[in-house]
Amino acid sequence: MNIIIMGAPGSGKGTQAAIICKTHSIPHVSTGDLLRKNIADGTELGKQAKAYMNAGQLVPDELVIALLQNRIAEEDCKNGFLLDGFPRNKAQAEVLDKTVKIDIALYLETDLNKLAARAAGRRVCPKCGYSTSADKAPDGKCAECGENLIIRDDDKLEVVQNRLKVYAQNTAPLIDYYQAKGVLKTVDGMQTIEAVNAAIEEALK
Ligand code: AMP
C-alpha cells in the first residue's frame, strides 16, 4: 500500500508515520529527513536546501522531486511506502500521480492556532530521530538512546510561524486535491498519540 500522511507542521505526522511504518513494515520516506541527511553529509543538494529550510520556506521542486523519485525507486519501496512531507504543493502532487498510484492520503486534522507552540516545543534526537516535547523530557535526554536532545533549526518560533503560513498557502489545498480523487481519510490529530494511531489503523482497514 502506498500511503501519504499530511498535516500541518507540528501535527504529529512524523510520530504517526514512524508507528505506521513499524506496524505495516513499510519504509518511512520523509523528504525532510532526506534533506537533513544531505545537509549533515555536506552534499551539493544539502548546501542548496539549507537556506530555504532554515527560513521555513519550501525547497525548490526540482531538487525535492528528484530526491523523492530516486528514493521511491529503491528496492525497499516496491511493496509500498509511506510518504511524510511530500507532496507539499500541487505541482509535486501532479508529478507523484504520474510516478505511482497513491492508495490512501491520511490527513491529520489539527487546530492551526495551537500548533506554533506545539512545534516550537519539539525536541528531537540527532542520533536516532526520536521526537518528544520539552515538557516530557526535562533532563534533555533521548528516552530511546540517551543522546542529548536538540531543537531543530527550523523549529524556532518565527520559523515555525513561517512554515505554518507556507503550509496554509501551498499544502493545505492538497486536502481537496486528494478528496477529489476519493483517497482522502481524515483523522482528528488533536487526540493522544495512541488515539490518533487507533483512528489511523481504522482508516487503513
Ligand atoms: P519536514 O521535516 O517535513 O517538516 O521538512 C522540513 C523542511 O524541509 C521544510 O520546511 C522544507 O523547507 C523542506 N521540505 C521537506 N519536504 C519538502 C517538500 N516536499 N518540498 C519542499 N520542501 C520540503
py3Dmol code that shows the C-alpha trace and the ligand (Angstrom):
import py3Dmol

protein = """\
ATOM      1  CA  MET A   1       0.000   0.000   0.000  1.00  0.00           C
ATOM      2  CA  ASN A   2       1.294   3.455  -0.948  1.00  0.00           C
ATOM      3  CA  ILE A   3       0.282   5.962   1.723  1.00  0.00           C
ATOM      4  CA  ILE A   4       0.704   9.707   2.135  1.00  0.00           C
ATOM      5  CA  ILE A   5       0.473  11.346   5.540  1.00  0.00           C
ATOM      6  CA  MET A   6      -0.474  15.023   5.526  1.00  0.00           C
ATOM      7  CA  GLY A   7      -0.853  17.611   8.249  1.00  0.00           C
ATOM      8  CA  ALA A   8       0.464  20.974   9.347  1.00  0.00           C
ATOM      9  CA  PRO A   9       3.936  21.352  10.916  1.00  0.00           C
ATOM     10  CA  GLY A  10       3.605  20.087  14.497  1.00  0.00           C
ATOM     11  CA  SER A  11       0.528  17.943  13.742  1.00  0.00           C
ATOM     12  CA  GLY A  12       2.332  14.769  14.829  1.00  0.00           C
ATOM     13  CA  LYS A  13       2.844  13.471  11.280  1.00  0.00           C
ATOM     14  CA  GLY A  14       6.394  12.249  11.850  1.00  0.00           C
ATOM     15  CA  THR A  15       5.477  10.442  15.083  1.00  0.00           C
ATOM     16  CA  GLN A  16       2.482   8.714  13.488  1.00  0.00           C
ATOM     17  CA  ALA A  17       4.459   7.918  10.336  1.00  0.00           C
ATOM     18  CA  ALA A  18       7.075   6.060  12.378  1.00  0.00           C
ATOM     19  CA  ILE A  19       4.389   3.979  14.147  1.00  0.00           C
ATOM     20  CA  ILE A  20       2.543   3.145  10.901  1.00  0.00           C
ATOM     21  CA  CYS A  21       5.765   2.058   9.202  1.00  0.00           C
ATOM     22  CA  LYS A  22       6.691  -0.213  12.074  1.00  0.00           C
ATOM     23  CA  THR A  23       3.217  -1.785  12.221  1.00  0.00           C
ATOM     24  CA  HIS A  24       2.962  -2.334   8.456  1.00  0.00           C
ATOM     25  CA  SER A  25       6.668  -2.977   7.758  1.00  0.00           C
ATOM     26  CA  ILE A  26       6.934  -0.327   5.062  1.00  0.00           C
ATOM     27  CA  PRO A  27       9.667   2.300   4.638  1.00  0.00           C
ATOM     28  CA  HIS A  28       9.143   5.789   6.062  1.00  0.00           C
ATOM     29  CA  VAL A  29      10.032   8.173   3.252  1.00  0.00           C
ATOM     30  CA  SER A  30      10.389  11.660   4.719  1.00  0.00           C
ATOM     31  CA  THR A  31      11.690  14.342   2.349  1.00  0.00           C
ATOM     32  CA  GLY A  32      12.560  16.480   5.404  1.00  0.00           C
ATOM     33  CA  ASP A  33      14.740  13.648   6.794  1.00  0.00           C
ATOM     34  CA  LEU A  34      16.328  13.049   3.374  1.00  0.00           C
ATOM     35  CA  LEU A  35      17.135  16.758   3.071  1.00  0.00           C
ATOM     36  CA  ARG A  36      18.537  16.925   6.623  1.00  0.00           C
ATOM     37  CA  LYS A  37      20.736  13.917   5.823  1.00  0.00           C
ATOM     38  CA  ASN A  38      22.050  15.724   2.759  1.00  0.00           C
ATOM     39  CA  ILE A  39      22.842  18.755   4.916  1.00  0.00           C
ATOM     40  CA  ALA A  40      24.609  16.595   7.522  1.00  0.00           C
ATOM     41  CA  ASP A  41      26.595  14.835   4.764  1.00  0.00           C
ATOM     42  CA  GLY A  42      27.570  18.190   3.210  1.00  0.00           C
ATOM     43  CA  THR A  43      26.243  17.291  -0.267  1.00  0.00           C
ATOM     44  CA  GLU A  44      25.625  19.872  -3.007  1.00  0.00           C
ATOM     45  CA  LEU A  45      21.869  19.319  -2.592  1.00  0.00           C
ATOM     46  CA  GLY A  46      22.191  19.861   1.159  1.00  0.00           C
ATOM     47  CA  LYS A  47      24.022  23.126   0.600  1.00  0.00           C
ATOM     48  CA  GLN A  48      21.325  24.358  -1.766  1.00  0.00           C
ATOM     49  CA  ALA A  49      18.441  23.263   0.503  1.00  0.00           C
ATOM     50  CA  LYS A  50      19.736  24.575   3.816  1.00  0.00           C
ATOM     51  CA  ALA A  51      18.871  28.277   3.474  1.00  0.00           C
ATOM     52  CA  TYR A  52      15.297  27.513   2.392  1.00  0.00           C
ATOM     53  CA  MET A  53      14.794  25.095   5.262  1.00  0.00           C
ATOM     54  CA  ASN A  54      16.203  27.416   7.898  1.00  0.00           C
ATOM     55  CA  ALA A  55      13.841  30.150   6.698  1.00  0.00           C
ATOM     56  CA  GLY A  56      10.831  27.806   6.811  1.00  0.00           C
ATOM     57  CA  GLN A  57      10.415  28.024   3.006  1.00  0.00           C
ATOM     58  CA  LEU A  58       9.849  25.142   0.627  1.00  0.00           C
ATOM     59  CA  VAL A  59      12.949  23.782  -1.081  1.00  0.00           C
ATOM     60  CA  PRO A  60      12.537  24.243  -4.879  1.00  0.00           C
ATOM     61  CA  ASP A  61      10.501  21.499  -6.586  1.00  0.00           C
ATOM     62  CA  GLU A  62      13.246  20.419  -8.984  1.00  0.00           C
ATOM     63  CA  LEU A  63      15.514  19.483  -6.056  1.00  0.00           C
ATOM     64  CA  VAL A  64      12.893  17.736  -3.929  1.00  0.00           C
ATOM     65  CA  ILE A  65      11.123  15.877  -6.735  1.00  0.00           C
ATOM     66  CA  ALA A  66      14.345  14.239  -7.976  1.00  0.00           C
ATOM     67  CA  LEU A  67      15.257  13.315  -4.399  1.00  0.00           C
ATOM     68  CA  LEU A  68      11.863  11.704  -3.835  1.00  0.00           C
ATOM     69  CA  GLN A  69      11.751   9.870  -7.160  1.00  0.00           C
ATOM     70  CA  ASN A  70      15.189   8.347  -6.567  1.00  0.00           C
ATOM     71  CA  ARG A  71      14.155   7.234  -3.103  1.00  0.00           C
ATOM     72  CA  ILE A  72      10.891   5.532  -4.087  1.00  0.00           C
ATOM     73  CA  ALA A  73      12.641   3.759  -6.972  1.00  0.00           C
ATOM     74  CA  GLU A  74      14.714   1.859  -4.392  1.00  0.00           C
ATOM     75  CA  GLU A  75      14.037  -1.828  -3.822  1.00  0.00           C
ATOM     76  CA  ASP A  76      12.520  -1.484  -0.328  1.00  0.00           C
ATOM     77  CA  CYS A  77       9.694   0.711  -1.691  1.00  0.00           C
ATOM     78  CA  LYS A  78       8.485  -1.939  -4.157  1.00  0.00           C
ATOM     79  CA  ASN A  79       5.836  -3.312  -1.784  1.00  0.00           C
ATOM     80  CA  GLY A  80       4.583   0.031  -0.538  1.00  0.00           C
ATOM     81  CA  PHE A  81       5.812   3.045   1.393  1.00  0.00           C
ATOM     82  CA  LEU A  82       4.630   5.939   3.473  1.00  0.00           C
ATOM     83  CA  LEU A  83       5.373   9.473   2.287  1.00  0.00           C
ATOM     84  CA  ASP A  84       5.813  12.069   5.012  1.00  0.00           C
ATOM     85  CA  GLY A  85       6.322  15.685   3.907  1.00  0.00           C
ATOM     86  CA  PHE A  86       5.728  15.055   0.217  1.00  0.00           C
ATOM     87  CA  PRO A  87       3.850  16.327  -1.737  1.00  0.00           C
ATOM     88  CA  ARG A  88       3.940  19.863  -0.334  1.00  0.00           C
ATOM     89  CA  ASN A  89       2.201  21.618  -3.262  1.00  0.00           C
ATOM     90  CA  LYS A  90       0.059  20.867  -6.307  1.00  0.00           C
ATOM     91  CA  ALA A  91       2.997  20.604  -8.739  1.00  0.00           C
ATOM     92  CA  GLN A  92       4.586  17.901  -6.553  1.00  0.00           C
ATOM     93  CA  ALA A  93       1.248  16.059  -6.237  1.00  0.00           C
ATOM     94  CA  GLU A  94       0.834  16.030 -10.010  1.00  0.00           C
ATOM     95  CA  VAL A  95       4.331  14.630 -10.575  1.00  0.00           C
ATOM     96  CA  LEU A  96       3.671  11.989  -7.907  1.00  0.00           C
ATOM     97  CA  ASP A  97       0.454  10.953  -9.669  1.00  0.00           C
ATOM     98  CA  LYS A  98       2.419  10.321 -12.826  1.00  0.00           C
ATOM     99  CA  THR A  99       5.010   8.258 -10.948  1.00  0.00           C
ATOM    100  CA  VAL A 100       2.986   5.955  -8.634  1.00  0.00           C
ATOM    101  CA  LYS A 101      -0.553   5.174  -7.523  1.00  0.00           C
ATOM    102  CA  ILE A 102      -1.435   6.581  -4.102  1.00  0.00           C
ATOM    103  CA  ASP A 103      -3.900   4.324  -2.273  1.00  0.00           C
ATOM    104  CA  ILE A 104      -4.612   6.490   0.774  1.00  0.00           C
ATOM    105  CA  ALA A 105      -3.901  10.068   1.780  1.00  0.00           C
ATOM    106  CA  LEU A 106      -4.193  10.342   5.565  1.00  0.00           C
ATOM    107  CA  TYR A 107      -4.879  13.848   6.804  1.00  0.00           C
ATOM    108  CA  LEU A 108      -4.196  14.667  10.453  1.00  0.00           C
ATOM    109  CA  GLU A 109      -6.625  17.470  11.146  1.00  0.00           C
ATOM    110  CA  THR A 110      -5.382  19.917  13.794  1.00  0.00           C
ATOM    111  CA  ASP A 111      -6.097  23.348  15.205  1.00  0.00           C
ATOM    112  CA  LEU A 112      -3.599  25.610  13.438  1.00  0.00           C
ATOM    113  CA  ASN A 113      -3.763  28.147  16.282  1.00  0.00           C
ATOM    114  CA  LYS A 114      -2.342  25.614  18.753  1.00  0.00           C
ATOM    115  CA  LEU A 115       0.381  24.264  16.520  1.00  0.00           C
ATOM    116  CA  ALA A 116       3.013  27.003  16.632  1.00  0.00           C
ATOM    117  CA  ALA A 117       3.549  26.371  20.346  1.00  0.00           C
ATOM    118  CA  ARG A 118       3.484  22.584  19.848  1.00  0.00           C
ATOM    119  CA  ALA A 119       6.062  22.652  17.037  1.00  0.00           C
ATOM    120  CA  ALA A 120       8.254  25.146  18.883  1.00  0.00           C
ATOM    121  CA  GLY A 121       8.280  22.871  21.960  1.00  0.00           C
ATOM    122  CA  ARG A 122       9.513  19.902  19.922  1.00  0.00           C
ATOM    123  CA  ARG A 123      12.833  18.274  20.834  1.00  0.00           C
ATOM    124  CA  VAL A 124      14.462  15.690  18.591  1.00  0.00           C
ATOM    125  CA  CYS A 125      17.292  13.223  18.974  1.00  0.00           C
ATOM    126  CA  PRO A 126      20.081  13.875  16.451  1.00  0.00           C
ATOM    127  CA  LYS A 127      21.192  10.239  16.733  1.00  0.00           C
ATOM    128  CA  CYS A 128      18.053   8.080  16.435  1.00  0.00           C
ATOM    129  CA  GLY A 129      15.398  10.579  15.271  1.00  0.00           C
ATOM    130  CA  TYR A 130      13.201  10.180  18.407  1.00  0.00           C
ATOM    131  CA  SER A 131      10.908  13.163  18.829  1.00  0.00           C
ATOM    132  CA  THR A 132       9.250  14.442  22.015  1.00  0.00           C
ATOM    133  CA  SER A 133       8.191  17.704  23.685  1.00  0.00           C
ATOM    134  CA  ALA A 134      10.318  19.805  26.030  1.00  0.00           C
ATOM    135  CA  ASP A 135       7.946  19.216  28.982  1.00  0.00           C
ATOM    136  CA  LYS A 136       8.172  15.412  28.579  1.00  0.00           C
ATOM    137  CA  ALA A 137      11.990  15.427  28.601  1.00  0.00           C
ATOM    138  CA  PRO A 138      13.018  17.742  31.465  1.00  0.00           C
ATOM    139  CA  ASP A 139      16.535  16.226  31.543  1.00  0.00           C
ATOM    140  CA  GLY A 140      17.006  16.981  27.826  1.00  0.00           C
ATOM    141  CA  LYS A 141      17.983  13.354  27.090  1.00  0.00           C
ATOM    142  CA  CYS A 142      16.616  10.958  24.469  1.00  0.00           C
ATOM    143  CA  ALA A 143      14.364   8.308  26.080  1.00  0.00           C
ATOM    144  CA  GLU A 144      15.425   5.774  23.415  1.00  0.00           C
ATOM    145  CA  CYS A 145      19.216   6.149  23.285  1.00  0.00           C
ATOM    146  CA  GLY A 146      20.306   8.693  25.935  1.00  0.00           C
ATOM    147  CA  GLU A 147      21.725  11.253  23.456  1.00  0.00           C
ATOM    148  CA  ASN A 148      21.215  14.969  24.223  1.00  0.00           C
ATOM    149  CA  LEU A 149      18.024  16.202  22.532  1.00  0.00           C
ATOM    150  CA  ILE A 150      18.203  19.235  20.241  1.00  0.00           C
ATOM    151  CA  ILE A 151      15.837  21.866  18.817  1.00  0.00           C
ATOM    152  CA  ARG A 152      15.726  21.637  15.028  1.00  0.00           C
ATOM    153  CA  ASP A 153      16.932  24.874  13.380  1.00  0.00           C
ATOM    154  CA  ASP A 154      13.532  25.278  11.753  1.00  0.00           C
ATOM    155  CA  ASP A 155      11.552  24.760  14.991  1.00  0.00           C
ATOM    156  CA  LYS A 156      12.334  28.272  16.275  1.00  0.00           C
ATOM    157  CA  LEU A 157       9.094  30.193  16.826  1.00  0.00           C
ATOM    158  CA  GLU A 158       9.413  32.715  13.938  1.00  0.00           C
ATOM    159  CA  VAL A 159      10.400  29.944  11.539  1.00  0.00           C
ATOM    160  CA  VAL A 160       7.522  27.752  12.716  1.00  0.00           C
ATOM    161  CA  GLN A 161       5.112  30.629  12.095  1.00  0.00           C
ATOM    162  CA  ASN A 162       6.506  30.953   8.583  1.00  0.00           C
ATOM    163  CA  ARG A 163       6.196  27.202   7.983  1.00  0.00           C
ATOM    164  CA  LEU A 164       2.547  27.363   9.064  1.00  0.00           C
ATOM    165  CA  LYS A 165       1.953  30.176   6.561  1.00  0.00           C
ATOM    166  CA  VAL A 166       3.677  28.208   3.783  1.00  0.00           C
ATOM    167  CA  TYR A 167       1.583  25.168   4.749  1.00  0.00           C
ATOM    168  CA  ALA A 168      -1.706  27.094   4.590  1.00  0.00           C
ATOM    169  CA  GLN A 169      -0.849  28.557   1.178  1.00  0.00           C
ATOM    170  CA  ASN A 170       0.764  25.593  -0.584  1.00  0.00           C
ATOM    171  CA  THR A 171      -0.004  22.340   1.172  1.00  0.00           C
ATOM    172  CA  ALA A 172      -3.494  22.701   2.667  1.00  0.00           C
ATOM    173  CA  PRO A 173      -5.078  22.837  -0.847  1.00  0.00           C
ATOM    174  CA  LEU A 174      -3.891  19.242  -1.345  1.00  0.00           C
ATOM    175  CA  ILE A 175      -6.601  18.108   1.084  1.00  0.00           C
ATOM    176  CA  ASP A 176      -9.206  18.999  -1.571  1.00  0.00           C
ATOM    177  CA  TYR A 177      -6.983  17.506  -4.275  1.00  0.00           C
ATOM    178  CA  TYR A 178      -6.952  14.056  -2.618  1.00  0.00           C
ATOM    179  CA  GLN A 179     -10.588  14.353  -1.557  1.00  0.00           C
ATOM    180  CA  ALA A 180     -11.498  14.809  -5.227  1.00  0.00           C
ATOM    181  CA  LYS A 181      -9.506  11.667  -6.067  1.00  0.00           C
ATOM    182  CA  GLY A 182     -11.502   9.718  -3.462  1.00  0.00           C
ATOM    183  CA  VAL A 183      -8.473   8.609  -1.410  1.00  0.00           C
ATOM    184  CA  LEU A 184      -8.586  11.093   1.496  1.00  0.00           C
ATOM    185  CA  LYS A 185      -9.090   9.810   5.054  1.00  0.00           C
ATOM    186  CA  THR A 186      -9.303  12.487   7.738  1.00  0.00           C
ATOM    187  CA  VAL A 187      -8.244  11.750  11.319  1.00  0.00           C
ATOM    188  CA  ASP A 188      -8.559  14.041  14.350  1.00  0.00           C
ATOM    189  CA  GLY A 189      -4.904  14.855  15.119  1.00  0.00           C
ATOM    190  CA  MET A 190      -5.557  16.694  18.402  1.00  0.00           C
ATOM    191  CA  GLN A 191      -6.005  13.462  20.404  1.00  0.00           C
ATOM    192  CA  THR A 192      -3.304  11.479  22.240  1.00  0.00           C
ATOM    193  CA  ILE A 193      -0.671   9.683  20.151  1.00  0.00           C
ATOM    194  CA  GLU A 194      -2.351   6.335  20.879  1.00  0.00           C
ATOM    195  CA  ALA A 195      -5.854   7.559  19.967  1.00  0.00           C
ATOM    196  CA  VAL A 196      -4.622   9.129  16.718  1.00  0.00           C
ATOM    197  CA  ASN A 197      -2.869   5.886  15.840  1.00  0.00           C
ATOM    198  CA  ALA A 198      -6.007   3.831  16.561  1.00  0.00           C
ATOM    199  CA  ALA A 199      -8.029   6.134  14.274  1.00  0.00           C
ATOM    200  CA  ILE A 200      -5.377   5.783  11.557  1.00  0.00           C
ATOM    201  CA  GLU A 201      -5.451   1.987  11.777  1.00  0.00           C
ATOM    202  CA  GLU A 202      -9.228   2.111  11.425  1.00  0.00           C
ATOM    203  CA  ALA A 203      -8.857   4.306   8.329  1.00  0.00           C
ATOM    204  CA  LEU A 204      -6.302   1.925   6.795  1.00  0.00           C
ATOM    205  CA  LYS A 205      -8.636  -1.126   7.075  1.00  0.00           C
TER     206      LYS A 205
END
"""
ligand_1 = """\
23
AMP
P 9.698 18.442 7.481
O 10.706 17.642 8.216
O 8.784 17.609 6.608
O 8.929 19.385 8.369
O 10.504 19.373 6.437
C 11.431 20.330 6.890
C 11.714 21.325 5.786
O 12.278 20.645 4.652
C 10.503 22.066 5.216
O 10.161 23.193 5.998
C 11.015 22.451 3.837
O 11.930 23.538 3.902
C 11.816 21.230 3.440
N 10.971 20.229 2.744
C 10.636 18.970 3.171
N 9.860 18.342 2.271
C 9.685 19.214 1.249
C 8.963 19.177 0.027
N 8.230 18.101 -0.331
N 9.015 20.270 -0.792
C 9.749 21.358 -0.455
N 10.434 21.476 0.685
C 10.407 20.419 1.541
"""
view = py3Dmol.view(width=600, height=400)
view.addModel(protein, "pdb")
view.setStyle({"model": 0}, {"cartoon": {"style": "trace"}})
view.addModel(ligand_1, "xyz")
view.setStyle({"model": 1}, {"stick": {}})
view.zoomTo()
view.show()
